[in-house]
Amino acid sequence: MIVPILVFHKIGPVPPDSHFPRNYVRAEQFDALLGSLRRAGYHGISFDQYLAHRRGTGTLPRKPILLTFDDGYQSNGDVAVPILEKHGYTATIFVVPGRLGASNEWDAEEFQEQLLSVEGIRDLQARGFHFASHTMTHVRLTTATPEVALRELRDSREALEALLGKPVRTICYPWAQHDATVQQLAREAGYECGVGIRRRLNRDDTNVMALHRIPVTYLDTVWRIRWDLFRLRFRH
Ligand SMILES: [Zn+2]
């Protein structure tokens, strides 16, 4: 089974002096992309469904897709979620439990934007959205000591499990930085699945601790993404 994963950060207008404009996708662009995916027959799934498929204990719908959001901005709930609901898509939001309700202070150069609070996460969970870990404080796992990395991975999983009342099996590596050591630490910390960023689709033999995600930016047309979803079926 071929499973694409898309990654977004913020849905909304691109601020003219943003340092990381590629973290933005405009709302009308997002709306058009979801409409196109829906018409093409893509079914939104959760990582639990994906993992059940990889274990051989569950089946996936035809043309599955995982939609993901990094960092857990408040605007995901305000702007992205109503558009997702309009098109009948769920999504997984990777949050930083040590910074809930605060801002993206790990990007010291960038605008500070409000992150989802505990209440915001509970509200979206009740509406069918999924949450998983992006570490406790958005630490760079490849340069942290193994002790710090393991603590960031484990503490964030436990904090989120307490908040959500369910197992948290997926880790999104901050800045998409990971290597074999980080993947092993993530397994030790209790994760069954890890995601980075690479313009590839996932196959049943893709390293489950290093799944590929295609980034979507304000520069990408609907057709660019649709073309990638087609042409990458032939790339390994
Ligand atoms: Zn991040």
Residues whose N, C-alpha, C, O or C-beta is under 5 A from the ligand:
A	BS01	ZN	D70 D71 P174 W175
